[in-house]
Amino acid sequence: QVQLVESGGGLVQPGGSLRLSCAVSGSIFSIVTWAWYRQAPGKERELVASITRGGSTNYADSVKGRFTISRDNAKDMVYLQMNSLRPEDTAVYYCNTVGAGPYAYWGQGTQVTVSS
């Protein structure tokens, strides 16, 4: 079992930046590949970025070059640095394992709103 607590979201103007944090409790953290997902109203949840235990990363095309995922294995933390934010980035952002589906445990997420 795992507990996920996302934080760092908020309201930001287009072109601005935010840094999201995910605190993970559970012994699985250092073993699995972790990811950030997002879900906009009326849309399916999508995988935004992932990072392996060793630090290998992958990004959705829509965020490539703007977002950076990182992790601190000693602190059981996952981060998402978001730069050059666009209105279409507006969503609730969640962290979870890369293979998480609708029946997995999901935290409350953190709201990111990009608007002028």
Contact map, one row per residue, 1 for C-alpha under 8 A:
11100000000000000000000001000000000000000000000000000000000000000000000000000000000000000000000000000000000000000000
11110000000000000000000111110000000000000000000000000000000000000000000000000000000000000000000000000000100000000000
11111000000000000000000111000000000000000000000000000000000000000000000000000000000000000000000000000000101000000000
01111100000000000000011110000000000000000000000000000000000000000000000000000000000000000000001100000000011000000000
00111110000000000000011100000000000000000000000000000000000000000000000000000000000000000000000000000000001110000000
00011111000000000001111000000000000000000000000000000000000000000000000000000000000000000000111000000000001111000000
00001111100000000001110000000000000000000000000000000000000000000000000000000000000000000000000000000000000011000000
00000111110000000111100000000000000000000000000000000000000000000000000000000000000000000000000000000000000001000000
00000011111000000111000000000000000000000000000000000000000000000000000000000000000000000000000000000000000001111000
00000001111100000100000000000000000000000000000000000000000000000000000000000000000000000000000000000000000001111000
00000000111110000000000000000000000000000000000000000000000000000000000000000000000000000000000000000000000000011110
00000000011111011100000000000000000000000000000000000000000000000000000000000000000010000000000000000000000000011111
00000000001111110000000000000000000000000000000000000000000000000000000000000000000010000000000000000000000000000111
00000000000111110000000000000000000000000000000000000000000000000000000000000000000111100000000000000000000000000111
00000000000011111000000000000000000000000000000000000000000000000000000000000000001111000000000000000000000000000000
00000000000111111100000000000000000000000000000000000000000000000000000000000000001110000000000000000000000000000000
00000000000100111110000000000000000000000000000000000000000000000000000000000000111110000000000000000000000000000000
00000001110100011111000000000000000000000000000000000000000000000000000000000000111000000000000000000000000000000000
00000001100000001111100000000000000000000000000000000000000000000000000000000011110000000000000000000000000000000000
00000111100000000111110000000000000000000000000000000000000000000000000000000011110000000000000000000000000000000000
00000111000000000011111000000000000000000000000000000000000000000000000000001111000000000000000000000000000000000000
00011110000000000001111100000000000000000000000000000000000000000000000000001110000000000000001000000000000000000000
00011100000000000000111110000000000000000000000000000000000000000000000000011100000000000000000000000000000000000000
01111000000000000000011111001000000000000000000000000000000000000000000000011100000000000000000000000000000000000000
01110000000000000000001111101000000000000000000000000000000000000000000000010000000000000000000000000000000000000000
11100000000000000000000111111000000000000000000000000000000000000000000000000000000000000000000000000000000000000000
01000000000000000000000011111100000000000000000000000000000000000000000000000000000000000000000000000000000000000000
01000000000000000000000001111111000000000000000000000000000000000000000000000000000000000000000000000000000000000000
00000000000000000000000111111111010000000000000000000000000000000000000010010000000000000000000000000000000000000000
00000000000000000000000000111111000000000000000000001000000000000000000010010000000000000000000000000000000000000000
00000000000000000000000000011111100000000000000000001000000000000000000000000000000000000000000000000000000000000000
00000000000000000000000000011111110000000000000000011000000000000000000000000000000000000000000011000000000000000000
00000000000000000000000000000011111000000000000001111000000000000000000000000000000000000000000011000000000000000000
00000000000000000000000000001001111100000000000001111000000000000000000000000100000000000000001111000000000000000000
00000000000000000000000000000000111110000000001111100000000000000000000000000000000000000000001111000000000000000000
00000000000000000000000000000000011111000000001111000000000000000000100000000001000000000000111100000000000000000000
00000000000000000000000000000000001111100000111110000000000000000000000000000000000000000000111100000000000000000000
00000000000000000000000000000000000111110000111100000000000000000000000000000000000000000011110000000000000000000000
00000000000000000000000000000000000011111011110000000000000000000000000000000000000000000011100000000000000000000000
00000000000000000000000000000000000001111111100000000000000000000000000000000000000000000111000000000000000000000000
00000000000000000000000000000000000000111110000000000000000000000000000000000000000000000010000000000000000000000000
00000000000000000000000000000000000000011111000000000000000000000000000000000000000000000000000000000000000000000000
00000000000000000000000000000000000000111111100000000000000000000000000000000000000000000000000000000000000000000000
00000000000000000000000000000000000000110111110000000000000000000000000000000000000000000000000000000000000000000000
00000000000000000000000000000000000011110011111000000000000000000000000000000000000000000000000000000000000000000000
00000000000000000000000000000000000011100001111100000000000000000000000000000000000000000000000000000000000000000000
00000000000000000000000000000000001111000000111111000000000100000000000000000000000000000000000001000000000000000000
00000000000000000000000000000000001111000000011111000000001100100000000000000000000000000000000000000000000000000000
00000000000000000000000000000000001110000000001111100000111100000001100000000000000000000000000000000000000000000000
00000000000000000000000000000000111100000000001111110000111000000000100000000000000000000000000001000000000000000000
00000000000000000000000000000000111000000000000011111111110000000000111000000000000000000000000000000000000000000000
00000000000000000000000000000001110000000000000001111111100000000000000000000000000000000000000000000000000000000000
00000000000000000000000000000111110000000000000000111111000000000000000010000000000000000000000000000000000000000000
00000000000000000000000000000000000000000000000000111111000000000000000000000000000000000000000000000000000000000000
00000000000000000000000000000000000000000000000000111111100000000000011000000000000000000000000000000000000000000000
00000000000000000000000000000000000000000000000000111111110000000000000000000000000000000000000000000000000000000000
00000000000000000000000000000000000000000000000011110011111000000000100000000000000000000000000000000000000000000000
00000000000000000000000000000000000000000000000011100001111100000000000000000000000000000000000000000000000000000000
00000000000000000000000000000000000000000000000111000000111110110000000000000000000000000000000000000000000000000000
00000000000000000000000000000000000000000000001110000000011111110000000000000000000000000000000000000000000000000000
00000000000000000000000000000000000000000000000000000000001111110000000000000000000000000000000000000000000000000000
00000000000000000000000000000000000000000000000000000000000111110000000000000000000000000000000000000000000000000000
00000000000000000000000000000000000000000000000100000000001111111110000000000000000000000000000000000000000000000000
00000000000000000000000000000000000000000000000000000000001111111110000000000000000000000000000000000000000000000000
00000000000000000000000000000000000000000000000000000000000000111111000000000000000000000000000000000000000000000000
00000000000000000000000000000000000000000000000000000000000000111111000000000000011110000000000000000000000000000000
00000000000000000000000000000000000000000000000000000000000000111111100000000001111000000000000000000000000000000000
00000000000000000000000000000000000000000000000010000000000000001111110000000001110000000000000000000000000000000000
00000000000000000000000000000000000100000000000011100000100000000011111000000111100000000000000000000000000000000000
00000000000000000000000000000000000000000000000000100010000000000001111100000111000000000000000000000000000000000000
00000000000000000000000000000000000000000000000000100010000000000000111110011110000000000000000000000000000000000000
00000000000000000000000000000000000000000000000000000000000000000000011111111100000000000000000000000000000000000000
00000000000000000000000000001100000000000000000000001000000000000000001111111000000000000000000000000000000000000000
00000000000000000000000000000000000000000000000000000000000000000000000111111000000000000000000000000000000000000000
00000000000000000000000000000000000000000000000000000000000000000000000111111000000000000000000000000000000000000000
00000000000000000000001110001100000000000000000000000000000000000000001111111100000000000000000000000000000000000000
00000000000000000000111100000000000000000000000000000000000000000000001111111110000000000000000000000000000000000000
00000000000000000000111100000000010000000000000000000000000000000000111100011111000000000000001000000000000000000000
00000000000000000011110000000000000000000000000000000000000000000000111000001111100000000000000000000000000000000000
00000000000000000011100000000000000100000000000000000000000000000011110000000111110000000000000000000000000000000000
00000000000000001111000000000000000000000000000000000000000000000011100000000011111000000000000000000000000000000000
00000000000000001111000000000000000000000000000000000000000000000111000000000001111110000000000000000000000000000000
00000000000000111100000000000000000000000000000000000000000000000110000000000000111110000000000000000000000000000000
00000000000001111000000000000000000000000000000000000000000000000100000000000000011111000000000000000000000000000000
00000000000111111000000000000000000000000000000000000000000000000100000000000000011111101000000000000000000000000100
00000000000001100000000000000000000000000000000000000000000000000000000000000000000111111100000000000000000000000110
00000000000001000000000000000000000000000000000000000000000000000000000000000000000011111100000000000000000000001110
00000000000000000000000000000000000000000000000000000000000000000000000000000000000001111100000000000000000000000100
00000000000000000000000000000000000000000000000000000000000000000000000000000000000011111110000000000000000000011100
00000000000000000000000000000000000000010000000000000000000000000000000000000000000001111111000000000000000000111100
00000000000000000000000000000000000001111000000000000000000000000000000000000000000000001111100000000000000000111000
00000000000000000000000000000000000001110000000000000000000000000000000000000000000000000111110000000000000011110000
00000100000000000000000000000000000111100000000000000000000000000000000000000000000000000011111000000000000011110000
00000100000000000000000000000000000111000000000000000000000000000000000000000000000000000001111100000000011111000000
00010100000000000000010000000000011110000000000000000000000000000000000000000100000000000000111110000000011010000000
00010000000000000000000000000000011110000000000000000000000000000000000000000000000000000000011111010000010000000000
00000000000000000000000000000001111000000000000000000000000000000000000000000000000000000000001111110000000000000000
00000000000000000000000000000001111000000000001001000000000000000000000000000000000000000000000111110000000000000000
00000000000000000000000000000000000000000000000000000000000000000000000000000000000000000000000011111000000000000000
00000000000000000000000000000000000000000000000000000000000000000000000000000000000000000000000111111111000000000000
00000000000000000000000000000000000000000000000000000000000000000000000000000000000000000000000000111111000000000000
00000000000000000000000000000000000000000000000000000000000000000000000000000000000000000000000000011111100000000000
00000000000000000000000000000000000000000000000000000000000000000000000000000000000000000000000000011111100000000000
00000000000000000000000000000000000000000000000000000000000000000000000000000000000000000000000000011111110000000000
01100000000000000000000000000000000000000000000000000000000000000000000000000000000000000000000000000111111000000000
00010000000000000000000000000000000000000000000000000000000000000000000000000000000000000000011100000001111110000000
00111100000000000000000000000000000000000000000000000000000000000000000000000000000000000000011000000000111110000000
00001100000000000000000000000000000000000000000000000000000000000000000000000000000000000000010000000000011111000000
00001110000000000000000000000000000000000000000000000000000000000000000000000000000000000001111000000000011111100000
00000111110000000000000000000000000000000000000000000000000000000000000000000000000000000001110000000000000111110000
00000000110000000000000000000000000000000000000000000000000000000000000000000000000000000111100000000000000011111000
00000000111100000000000000000000000000000000000000000000000000000000000000000000000000001111100000000000000001111100
00000000111100000000000000000000000000000000000000000000000000000000000000000000000000101110000000000000000000111110
00000000001111000000000000000000000000000000000000000000000000000000000000000000000011111100000000000000000000011111
00000000001111000000000000000000000000000000000000000000000000000000000000000000000001100000000000000000000000001111
00000000000111000000000000000000000000000000000000000000000000000000000000000000000000000000000000000000000000000111
